[in-house]
């Protein structure tokens, strides 16, 4: 009995360490320190798998570090409790796009159909994922060009430009392709390396669709080298393997 208060204090201390470690994980994620973010959320998810806020941050970290399958499962669990959690809806659409689950991406996007980041992720899915509706993706990219929220973020502008390049490649518009690729590169310069890697992956897809195989292979390699542990690098590896095979 003399040790019981010590055990209680230990559990109490552990509980209060959760928000601290989650904050550290978010900070590491924002800084592009993916390995550190993953090392922080791993033990939390193992110990507190039932906590929604732990699942949410863990999903964001897992997706960003190239594990969209685990991320999709966690995002889905968060949405079951919080159907309009913006970050989780965006994450689930993106994770499904990365997994080539275009139908699931569409279903998730319907939860917040007017959100600019949801629409960007859905446009990616429609243009690139297996079973995507290419014409619908191109229309969505064109519609997004007039969204004032796009200009509030360099990351959004860079992603949108890369998606424009993919749409232009599918339309065999060489001028449109080159212009969009240049815009994507310009907007991506000041963003984090992890975001540049993702934009680089999309730019490589555009080059592949345009039939520029060698340029696409180089762009995939650049995306991988820029942030090797990121989702952009993981997707670039997968698509480079397909192209080289």
C-alpha positions in Angstrom: 0.0 0.0 0.0 2.9 2.4 0.6 3.7 2.4 -3.1 0.2 3.0 -4.4 0.4 6.8 -4.4 3.6 6.6 -6.4 1.9 4.5 -9.1 -1.0 7.0 -9.2 1.4 9.9 -9.5 3.2 8.1 -12.3 0.0 7.5 -14.3 -1.0 11.1 -13.7 2.3 12.3 -15.0 2.1 10.0 -18.1 -1.4 11.4 -19.0 -0.1 14.9 -18.9 2.8 14.0 -21.1 0.5 13.2 -23.9 -0.3 16.8 -25.0 3.3 17.8 -24.6 4.5 15.0 -26.8 1.8 15.6 -29.4 2.8 19.3 -29.5 6.4 18.2 -30.0 5.3 15.9 -32.8 3.3 18.6 -34.5 6.2 21.0 -34.2 8.6 18.3 -35.7 6.1 17.7 -38.5 5.8 21.4 -39.3 9.6 21.6 -39.4 9.8 18.7 -41.8 11.5 16.5 -39.2 9.5 13.4 -40.1 11.6 10.8 -38.3 11.4 12.7 -35.1 7.6 13.2 -35.4 7.1 9.5 -36.1 9.3 8.6 -33.1 7.1 10.8 -30.9 3.7 9.6 -32.0 4.6 5.9 -32.2 4.6 5.3 -28.4 1.6 7.5 -27.9 -0.5 5.6 -30.4 0.6 2.3 -28.9 -0.3 3.4 -25.4 -3.4 5.5 -26.1 -4.9 4.1 -29.3 -8.4 5.0 -28.2 -7.8 8.8 -27.9 -9.1 10.6 -30.9 -6.6 13.5 -30.8 -3.8 11.0 -30.6 -5.1 9.2 -33.7 -5.5 12.5 -35.6 -1.9 13.7 -35.1 -0.6 10.2 -35.6 -2.5 10.0 -38.9 -1.0 13.3 -40.1 2.5 12.2 -39.2 2.1 8.8 -40.8 0.7 10.2 -44.0 3.4 12.9 -44.3 6.1 10.3 -43.7 4.9 8.0 -46.5 2.4 5.6 -44.9 -1.0 6.5 -46.4 -2.5 3.1 -45.6 -2.1 3.4 -41.8 -3.0 7.1 -42.1 -6.2 6.4 -43.9 -7.3 3.9 -41.2 -6.7 6.5 -38.5 -8.3 9.4 -40.3 -11.3 7.2 -40.9 -11.6 6.4 -37.2 -11.3 10.1 -36.3 -14.1 11.0 -38.8 -16.4 8.4 -37.3 -16.4 10.5 -34.2 -15.9 13.9 -35.8 -17.4 13.8 -39.3 -16.5 17.4 -40.1 -13.0 17.5 -38.7 -11.4 19.5 -41.5 -7.8 18.2 -41.2 -9.0 14.6 -41.0 -11.2 14.9 -44.1 -8.4 16.5 -46.1 -6.1 13.8 -44.9 -8.5 11.0 -45.8 -9.0 12.3 -49.3 -5.3 12.6 -49.8 -4.5 9.2 -48.3 -7.0 7.6 -50.6 -5.6 9.4 -53.6 -2.2 8.1 -52.7 -3.6 4.6 -52.4 -5.3 4.8 -55.8 -8.7 4.6 -54.1 -10.4 7.2 -56.2 -13.9 6.1 -55.2 -13.1 6.3 -51.5 -11.5 9.7 -52.1 -14.7 10.9 -53.7 -16.8 9.7 -50.7 -14.5 11.4 -48.2 -14.5 14.7 -50.2 -18.3 14.8 -50.1 -18.0 15.5 -46.3 -16.6 18.9 -47.0 -17.1 19.5 -50.7 -16.4 23.2 -50.8 -13.1 23.2 -48.8 -10.2 24.4 -51.0 -7.8 21.7 -49.7 -10.3 19.0 -50.0 -11.0 20.0 -53.6 -7.2 20.1 -54.4 -6.8 16.6 -53.0 -9.8 15.4 -54.9 -8.5 16.9 -58.1 -5.3 15.0 -57.6 -7.2 11.8 -57.1 -9.4 12.3 -60.2 -6.4 13.2 -62.4 -3.9 10.6 -61.2 -5.4 7.7 -59.1 -6.7 4.5 -60.7 -10.3 4.8 -61.6 -10.2 8.6 -61.4 -12.5 10.7 -63.6 -10.0 12.6 -65.6 -12.4 15.1 -67.1 -13.9 15.8 -63.7 -10.4 16.4 -62.3 -9.5 18.8 -65.1 -12.8 20.7 -64.5 -12.0 20.9 -60.8 -8.6 22.3 -61.5 -10.1 25.0 -63.7 -12.7 25.9 -61.1 -10.0 26.1 -58.4 -8.1 28.7 -60.4 -10.8 31.2 -59.3 -10.8 30.3 -55.6 -9.4 33.3 -53.6 -8.2 30.8 -50.9 -5.7 29.4 -53.4 -3.5 32.5 -53.2 -3.3 32.4 -49.4 -0.8 29.5 -49.5 2.3 28.9 -51.6 1.8 25.2 -51.1 -1.7 25.4 -52.5 -0.5 27.5 -55.5 2.3 25.0 -56.2 0.1 22.0 -56.0 -2.6 23.7 -58.2 0.0 24.6 -60.8 1.3 21.0 -60.9 -2.2 19.7 -61.3 -2.7 22.2 -64.1 0.4 20.7 -65.7 -1.1 17.2 -65.5 -4.4 18.4 -67.0 -2.5 20.2 -69.8 -0.4 17.1 -70.5 -3.6 15.0 -70.9 -4.9 17.6 -73.3 -1.6 17.6 -75.3 -1.2 21.3 -74.6 2.6 21.8 -74.7 2.4 25.5 -74.0 0.0 25.0 -71.1 2.2 22.2 -69.8 5.4 24.2 -69.8 3.7 27.3 -68.3 2.2 25.3 -65.5 5.4 23.4 -64.8 7.3 26.7 -64.5 4.6 28.1 -62.1 4.7 25.0 -60.0 8.5 25.2 -59.7 8.4 28.9 -58.8 5.7 28.6 -56.2 7.4 25.5 -54.6 10.8 27.2 -54.1 10.0 28.8 -50.7 8.1 25.9 -49.2 9.3 23.1 -47.0 11.4 20.3 -48.6 8.6 17.8 -47.9 6.1 19.9 -49.8 8.6 20.5 -52.6 9.0 16.7 -52.9 5.3 16.3 -53.3 5.0 19.0 -55.9 8.0 17.4 -57.6 6.2 14.1 -57.7 3.2 15.8 -59.4 5.4 17.6 -61.9 7.0 14.2 -62.8 3.5 12.8 -63.3 2.8 15.6 -65.7 6.0 14.9 -67.6 5.2 11.3 -67.8 1.7 12.0 -69.2 3.3 14.2 -71.8 5.5 11.3 -73.0 8.7 12.9 -71.6 10.0 9.7 -70.0 13.6 10.7 -69.3 12.5 14.1 -67.9 9.9 12.3 -65.7 12.5 9.9 -64.4 14.8 12.8 -63.5 11.9 14.6 -61.8 11.0 11.5 -59.8 14.6 11.2 -58.7 14.8 14.8 -57.6 11.6 14.4 -55.5 13.0 11.4 -53.8 16.4 13.1 -53.1 14.7 16.3 -51.8 12.9 14.7 -48.9 13.5 10.9 -48.8 11.2 10.0 -46.0 8.2 12.0 -47.2 4.9 11.0 -48.9 6.1 12.8 -52.1 9.2 10.7 -52.1 7.3 7.5 -51.4 4.9 8.2 -54.3 7.8 9.2 -56.6 9.5 5.8 -55.8 6.4 3.9 -56.7 5.8 5.7 -59.9 9.4 5.6 -61.0 9.5 1.9 -60.5 6.4 1.5 -62.7 8.0 3.7 -65.4 11.3 2.0 -65.3 9.7 -1.5 -65.4 
